[in-house]
């Protein structure tokens, strides 16, 4: 079977091949003679074409002409095809690298999330140990004198109420479920406890203090001169009454299983908080 080759006219061939035929026609008119028999007129494949079967090499043409301009044109075509192949490979590699980058990013996010969870557990453990040691110390002191420690009482109660949570998270959840409504006002039980305390303060002001109470309280410990011994809470309104309301709720939950004396801003005894109730003298 004879090998065949079809020459497709492309913009490159039109640029380089057709002007050759046109120039030959001009030259023949100028010399007033016809081209010799068998000469190439510029139309159709030149006689110098050598037809061969495609070698199967990547980007190689099936027809390799001897004419310089046409050969250059086909080389440009081959390079264009090669550039397109390279571009396709580069695009594919870019997609692969993008997917690898996304996987690396997901892995980093998971690692950071794991580190954060481990750190949170470490914080909870350290807070718990610190408060345990401090409570043992204050409990020994409370056996012989009055110890006013508003923040410490909340920390001890919250850790017993929510042992797996940090103090901030434990108080936030406790406040939402026990102390304040969604609109920020006092819940019914909290409002009733404030009335039982019989202090001159507005419920709205106490509610404002309760919203972020764990972060508002100082770690400072006071030792008021009282005839009573044990733990004491309170202080100037509205902060003192807010602490008393929170302490009563923690007592009701069984997280503070001992009585607490409630005092005013001048460390005068007003009442005793026992099992979530306000007991007057």
ZIUR-V145766 format. One record per residue. N is the residue number from 1. RES is the residue in one small letter. OMEGA is omega in whole degrees, 0 to 359 (999 if undefined). Layout:
n:N res:RES omega:OMEGA
n:N res:RES omega:OMEGA
This chain:
n:1 res:x omega:182
n:2 res:x omega:176
n:3 res:x omega:181
n:4 res:x omega:180
n:5 res:x omega:178
n:6 res:x omega:181
n:7 res:x omega:181
n:8 res:x omega:181
n:9 res:x omega:180
n:10 res:x omega:178
n:11 res:x omega:179
n:12 res:x omega:179
n:13 res:x omega:179
n:14 res:x omega:182
n:15 res:x omega:187
n:16 res:x omega:188
n:17 res:x omega:185
n:18 res:x omega:178
n:19 res:x omega:178
n:20 res:x omega:178
n:21 res:x omega:180
n:22 res:x omega:178
n:23 res:x omega:178
n:24 res:x omega:180
n:25 res:x omega:179
n:26 res:x omega:181
n:27 res:x omega:181
n:28 res:x omega:178
n:29 res:x omega:182
n:30 res:x omega:182
n:31 res:x omega:176
n:32 res:x omega:173
n:33 res:x omega:182
n:34 res:x omega:177
n:35 res:x omega:179
n:36 res:x omega:180
n:37 res:x omega:180
n:38 res:x omega:179
n:39 res:x omega:181
n:40 res:x omega:182
n:41 res:x omega:181
n:42 res:x omega:179
n:43 res:x omega:184
n:44 res:x omega:182
n:45 res:x omega:179
n:46 res:x omega:181
n:47 res:x omega:180
n:48 res:x omega:179
n:49 res:x omega:171
n:50 res:x omega:184
n:51 res:x omega:175
n:52 res:x omega:178
n:53 res:x omega:179
n:54 res:x omega:182
n:55 res:x omega:181
n:56 res:x omega:178
n:57 res:x omega:183
n:58 res:x omega:175
n:59 res:x omega:181
n:60 res:x omega:180
n:61 res:x omega:178
n:62 res:x omega:179
n:63 res:x omega:180
n:64 res:x omega:182
n:65 res:x omega:177
n:66 res:x omega:183
n:67 res:x omega:188
n:68 res:x omega:184
n:69 res:x omega:180
n:70 res:x omega:177
n:71 res:x omega:176
n:72 res:x omega:179
n:73 res:x omega:179
n:74 res:x omega:177
n:75 res:x omega:176
n:76 res:x omega:178
n:77 res:x omega:180
n:78 res:x omega:179
n:79 res:x omega:177
n:80 res:x omega:178
n:81 res:x omega:178
n:82 res:x omega:178
n:83 res:x omega:179
n:84 res:x omega:178
n:85 res:x omega:178
n:86 res:x omega:179
n:87 res:x omega:180
n:88 res:x omega:179
n:89 res:x omega:179
n:90 res:x omega:178
n:91 res:x omega:178
n:92 res:x omega:179
n:93 res:x omega:178
n:94 res:x omega:178
n:95 res:x omega:179
n:96 res:x omega:179
n:97 res:x omega:179
n:98 res:x omega:179
n:99 res:x omega:178
n:100 res:x omega:179
n:101 res:x omega:179
n:102 res:x omega:178
n:103 res:x omega:178
n:104 res:x omega:179
n:105 res:x omega:178
n:106 res:x omega:180
n:107 res:x omega:179
n:108 res:x omega:179
n:109 res:x omega:179
n:110 res:x omega:179
n:111 res:x omega:179
n:112 res:x omega:179
n:113 res:x omega:178
n:114 res:x omega:178
n:115 res:x omega:180
n:116 res:x omega:180
n:117 res:x omega:178
n:118 res:x omega:179
n:119 res:x omega:178
n:120 res:x omega:179
n:121 res:x omega:177
n:122 res:x omega:179
n:123 res:x omega:179
n:124 res:x omega:181
n:125 res:x omega:182
n:126 res:x omega:177
n:127 res:x omega:181
n:128 res:x omega:180
n:129 res:x omega:180
n:130 res:x omega:181
n:131 res:x omega:178
n:132 res:x omega:180
n:133 res:x omega:181
n:134 res:x omega:181
n:135 res:x omega:177
n:136 res:x omega:180
n:137 res:x omega:182
n:138 res:x omega:179
n:139 res:x omega:177
n:140 res:x omega:179
n:141 res:x omega:182
n:142 res:x omega:178
n:143 res:x omega:183
n:144 res:x omega:182
n:145 res:x omega:177
n:146 res:x omega:182
n:147 res:x omega:178
n:148 res:x omega:183
n:149 res:x omega:184
n:150 res:x omega:184
n:151 res:x omega:181
n:152 res:x omega:179
n:153 res:x omega:178
n:154 res:x omega:181
n:155 res:x omega:180
n:156 res:x omega:180
n:157 res:x omega:181
n:158 res:x omega:180
n:159 res:x omega:176
n:160 res:x omega:180
n:161 res:x omega:181
n:162 res:x omega:188
n:163 res:x omega:183
n:164 res:x omega:182
n:165 res:x omega:173
n:166 res:x omega:182
n:167 res:x omega:181
n:168 res:x omega:180
n:169 res:x omega:181
n:170 res:x omega:181
n:171 res:x omega:180
n:172 res:x omega:179
n:173 res:x omega:179
n:174 res:x omega:181
n:175 res:x omega:181
n:176 res:x omega:184
n:177 res:x omega:188
n:178 res:x omega:192
n:179 res:x omega:188
n:180 res:x omega:172
n:181 res:x omega:182
n:182 res:x omega:180
n:183 res:x omega:178
n:184 res:x omega:179
n:185 res:x omega:181
n:186 res:x omega:172
n:187 res:x omega:185
n:188 res:x omega:182
n:189 res:x omega:179
n:190 res:x omega:179
n:191 res:x omega:179
n:192 res:x omega:177
n:193 res:x omega:178
n:194 res:x omega:177
n:195 res:x omega:180
n:196 res:x omega:179
n:197 res:x omega:176
n:198 res:x omega:177
n:199 res:x omega:183
n:200 res:x omega:178
n:201 res:x omega:182
n:202 res:x omega:178
n:203 res:x omega:180
n:204 res:x omega:179
n:205 res:x omega:177
n:206 res:x omega:178
n:207 res:x omega:178
n:208 res:x omega:178
n:209 res:x omega:182
n:210 res:x omega:185
n:211 res:x omega:182
n:212 res:x omega:190
n:213 res:x omega:185
n:214 res:x omega:180
n:215 res:x omega:181
n:216 res:x omega:185
n:217 res:x omega:177
n:218 res:x omega:176
n:219 res:x omega:184
n:220 res:x omega:179
n:221 res:x omega:178
n:222 res:x omega:179
n:223 res:x omega:183
n:224 res:x omega:180
n:225 res:x omega:179
n:226 res:x omega:176
n:227 res:x omega:177
n:228 res:x omega:173
n:229 res:x omega:178
n:230 res:x omega:183
n:231 res:x omega:183
n:232 res:x omega:174
n:233 res:x omega:177
n:234 res:x omega:184
n:235 res:x omega:183
n:236 res:x omega:177
n:237 res:x omega:4
n:238 res:x omega:184
n:239 res:x omega:181
n:240 res:x omega:178
n:241 res:x omega:178
n:242 res:x omega:177
n:243 res:x omega:181
n:244 res:x omega:178
n:245 res:x omega:180
n:246 res:x omega:180
n:247 res:x omega:179
n:248 res:x omega:180
n:249 res:x omega:177
n:250 res:x omega:175
n:251 res:x omega:180
n:252 res:x omega:179
n:253 res:x omega:180
n:254 res:x omega:182
n:255 res:x omega:175
n:256 res:x omega:187
n:257 res:x omega:178
n:258 res:x omega:180
n:259 res:x omega:179
n:260 res:x omega:178
n:261 res:x omega:180
n:262 res:x omega:182
n:263 res:x omega:177
n:264 res:x omega:183
n:265 res:x omega:179
n:266 res:x omega:179
n:267 res:x omega:175
n:268 res:x omega:183
n:269 res:x omega:178
n:270 res:x omega:181
n:271 res:x omega:177
n:272 res:x omega:178
n:273 res:x omega:185
n:274 res:x omega:177
n:275 res:x omega:176
n:276 res:x omega:181
n:277 res:x omega:178
n:278 res:x omega:182
n:279 res:x omega:178
n:280 res:x omega:176
n:281 res:x omega:999
